Amino acid sequence: MAAEILRDEFGIDIVELIRLHTQPCYGLQGRLDEIDWDTEEELGYRKLARLIKDEKLDRGSALQIYWGFAPDYFTQYASEKNIDDSHQKKAFKLMKAIEKRLLNNDFATNLIPYQPPQESAEPEGSKWRIPDELKAANL
């Protein structure tokens, strides 16, 4: 009854909203939102590595992870072999792994909105370019 009233009065399908928000990707997004990136770096990015490999990861969450690694910073390196710092090397490798999934659209869902930062730009002398499709919002 309440669902019918909401649908009739406001055009909201509450049953559909509940169904969407019980998708496993929302649990993963919750875990992503709880990550402290500085602590995660010290721990070798273990939590992020698990999220990146999870088949239930949403495209919006993947974009959030990608931009969390600051790809514009890493454009100065042609590959991980050019990076001396072990934490940065691991971050570069994980960033490229999530970039590959994003470019292959390897996600079961695209429900969680993410808007990449608009001020990001590759510095002069960049060794590679961030793909344009990863600079746009997913929804």
Secondary structure, 3 states (H helix, E strand, C coil): CHHHHHHHHHCCCHHHHHHHHCCHHHHHHHHHHCCCHHHHHHCCCHHHHHHHHCCCCCHHHHHHHHHHCCHHHHCCCCCHHHCCCHHHHHHHHHHHHHHHHHHCCCCCCCCCCCCCCCCCCCCCCCCCCCCHHHCCCCC
